[in-house]
């Protein structure tokens, strides 16, 4: 496996304080000029306790991690579920780090790391652009409205072509029937492509009614923010601030991410 960047640090974190005495997890951090990740325990605590994933991810769940980056979200999912974690990261510069971090934590769960992007169609060539950050992050360049497109264009530097597939195609290709039936938590953080992912995954969301954790992209235009919430509602979900669990008003940005629950589970 060839790495575009080196390794800055290998973290080893005891899980005893999280209710798993004797267990540990690891995280390999990229040595990348544009990577601003905090120390591993700070990052781990953010998802586990500040965002309250320890409340929403249950043992035996299948978790789906769309926009997996280097595995920093897949690992907390694995710690909590001890089931299956399907993590998608189409950026070829970042994917090797995701794969490595999944591999060294395979004592926690069954990881499935894939390099296809989740989108509304199965395609061999869709443009992915970085955020002028040397391919440390980024997403599919096509956006849903001119205002968001203008914001994304200002951020985009280098571009590459990536493969895409629908979420339904991905889970049918990589998960068994038993693993699919256990889908309970889906996270999507794709730098603005989340609306299209949620809309095209409507049948999956209606079938399994998982907890949905999605980015509220900072570069969305007001129109796109309204579209995001309308799409969430169309799938039968209500959006909450994950830290306070207050229902979110789409006209007032109070958080960076949304914790969405199906109305049948409220």
N, C-alpha and C positions, 0 to 999 in steps of 0.2 A: 504494500500500500504506500503510495506516494503522498506526502503532506506538502501543501503549498506553504505552510507556515510551521514554525517549530512549536515546541511545548514549553510553556512558561512555568507551570507548576502542576504537580500531582497532589490532589487533596485526598485525605482519608478522614472520614467523619464517622464517629461512633453514633449509633442510632439509639443508644440506651435512653437518652433524655426524651426520645420521641415514642417510647413505649416498646422498643424492640431490643431488649438486653442481649448483648453478645453479637448483635448485627452491626455491620459497617457498610458504607457506600463510598464510592470513589468518584472523582471528577478530574479529568485532564483538561487543563485550561490552555487555550491557544496562546502562543507568543505572537500576537498580532498588534501592530501599531494602533489600529482603530478599535480594538476590543476594550471596552470599558467595564467589563464584568467585575463585580465586587468579589470579596472573599467567598469561598464556597458556602460556608455556614450561613452567611448573610443572605445569599441567594436562595439557599435551601429553605431557610426560615421564612423568606418572603412568600414562597408558594405554599409551604406547609401550614403556616399559622397566620400570617398577615392576610393572605388571600383565602385562607381556610380550606385548602384542598383536603386537609385531614378530616374535614366534616363531610365532604362530598364524594370522595373516592373510597369505596368499600372493598373489603377483601373479596377476591375472586372476579372483580370487574375486569373487562377488557377496556383499556384506555386508548384513545386515538389522539396522536400528537401531530397536528398539521402545522408545519413550520417548526421542525424540531431543533434547528440550529445545531449546537454541539452537544445536545443531550441534557441540558440543564433543566428542562421540564420533564423529559422522559424518566429521569431518575426518581424524582419525587413520586411520580405516578407509580413506578415499579415498587417503591418502598411501601406505599399504601395498598396497592391492589394485590401484589404478589401473583397476579394473573398474567395477562398478555398486554404488552404495550407496542402498538404499531406507530412508528414515528417516521414522518415523511420530511425529507430535506433535499430539495432539488439543486441547491447551490453546490457545484462540484468541488469548490474550494473548502467548503465547510463539512460536507458529508463525511469525509474520512474521520473527523473528530466525533461526529455522532456515532458512527459505527464502532469506534474504539471505546467510547464511553459506555455504549450498550454492552459491548463484549466483556469489559472488566466488571460489570455489574450483573452478569447473567445469573449469579447466585440468588438474586432478588426476584426475578421474574423472567418470563419468556419475551425477549425483545424481537421485533421485526423492524429492521431499519431499511427504508426504501428511498431511492433517489428520484422518484417521480413526484411532480407537483400535483396537488389536488386542484381541479378546476371543473368547469362545466362541461368539458368535452375530453375525449381521448384524442390526443394529438402528439405528433412527433417533434414539432418545432414551434414553440411559443417563446417569445422574447422575455427574458428575465434581466432586470437591471439592478445594479448596486445603488447605494446611496452616497456615491462619491467617497466610499470608505474601503477601497481596495478589496472588494468582494467579501467584506466581513458580514454583510447583511444585504437585504434587498427583497425584491418580489417581482411578480409578473407585471410588466409595464402597462398593459392595457387596463384602463380604469373606466368608470361608469359614467362620468360626466366631465365637461370641459374644465370646471374649476378644480376638481381633484387631479385631473390629467395635467393641468398646468403646474400644480404643486409637485407632482411626481416627476415631471420632466425636469424641474429645477434641481431635483435631488439625484437624478440618474446620470451616472458616468459610464462605466464599462457595462456592456451587455453580452449575454450569451443566450443560446437557444437551449431550452429544456423540454423534456417529455412531460406531458400532463395526462391525467386520467381522472374520471369522476370518482367520488368517494365510494360509490356503489361498486364500480369496477375494481377499485383497490382492495376493498374488504373481501370481495369475492375471490380475488386472486391470491391474497396473502393470509386470510383467516379461515379457519374451519367453521363449520356450522355452529359448533358448540361455542367457539370464541365469539362469533358474531352475536349469538343469543345473549352473551354476557356483556355486550357494549353498554357502558354506563356513564362514560365521561369522554367528551370530545373537546379538545382545545384547538383553536385556530388562531394563529398569529402570523399573518402573511403580508404585512405591510400594505394593507388596503384592498387586497383581493378577497377579503373575508366575506363581503356581501355576496359575491358570485358563488363562493364555496357553500355558504349557508343556503342560498336559494336553490342551488343544484343538488343539495343533499336533503331537500325537504322530505322526500319519501323515507330516507333513513332515519331522520329525526322523528318523524311521525310514528315510525314502526317501533323504535327502541326507546324513545323519549329519554335520552341520556341528559345528564347535566351538560350544558354547553357553555364553555368559557371562551370568549372571543375578544380580540383586540378592538378597541375603538380608535381607529387609526387617526393619528394626530393631524394628518394632512387632508383628511376628508373636508370637502366643502360642506356648508350647511345642508345643501340638498342631499349629499351623500350620507350624512349622518341621519337624516330623516329616512332615507332609503334603507339604511342598516336596521333601524328600529322597526320599520314597516316589514322588512323581510323576516326579522325575528318573530314579530307578531303573527305573520302569515303562517309560520311553522308551528304556531300554537304556544309560543314561549313568552315569558315576561322577563325583562332585563332588570338586574339589580346591581348595585355597587357591591363588589365581592368583599370589601372590607367591612361595610356597615350593614349590608343587606337591605338598604333602603332602595325602593323602586326608583329607577333613573328616569328623569325628564330629558328627552332627547334634545331639548333646546338649551339645556344647561350642562356644560361638560364638567362633571365632578369626579371623573375617574378615567384611567387609561384603558381599563379592561371591563368587561361585562360578564357577570355570572347570570346565566339564563336558565330558568326552570320551566319545564312544560306545565301548562295550566292544570293538567291532571295530577301533577305531583305537588301542587301547592297546598 
